[in-house]
């Protein structure tokens, strides 16, 4: 198992995302920050980046959002190509819902957005602002063409009770982990949910890489519980685990079996 701690590494490099990829962010805390931060990093490197959703998402707090283009589903593929021809990054939505949330597209429409040389970043799950979750029957909504799925875990859940204050669909999470509602969320409990085929790995397309973001909040360093969770996830078969503050774009640790950075300037 490889292990890196590199000053100044971007999330794009940490996950090894390359032009032509489609990344679906699922799970708990960090999804919105991840897709918008990686989009900004890609644009800085000359890689066209498109951010969209198959569910709903909100504007990123404290992060720049690429120009918002709202179009009906039948016009999405053409509109994306036209918008990206004029600028490096675009946020694509089908409309605006309650509380200013942006509405997305069916997975089949999002599949059509993937093109060579372009990075497509998709928020494909909801967590009701909880740092951790287990998916319901209708979740997540991952496009079949996703090349990468990133399961997000907000590190503030570790050491907290497995209940509705900290975990979205706590009863489902408890069942997947073989734990009781209200028990402490240990690295073992969190890893059991993330690695479960009905949990974090649910709906991952065949052949897609499955990684995890362990997202810190508030500038706290990655502690032993986070490192233990990362090791359990890599040992359990995830391709890569990144401990980072996605909002800040600060990468603390990277663990994985193959740690080769993405070709950051290849966008032909």
Secondary structure, 3 states (H helix, E strand, C coil): CEEECCCCCCHHHHHCCCCCCEEEEEECCCHHHHHHHHHHHHHHCCCEEEEEECCEECCCCCCCCCEEEECCHHHHHHHHHHHHHHCCEEEEECEECHHHCEECCCHHHHHCCCCCCEEEEEECCCCCCCCEECCCCCCCCCCCCCCEEEEEEEHHHCCCECCCCCEECHHHHHHHHCCCCCCECCHHHHHHHHHCCCCCCCCCCCCCEEEEEEECCCCCCCCHHHHHHHHHHHHCCCCEEEEEECCCCEEEEEEECCCCCCCCCCCC
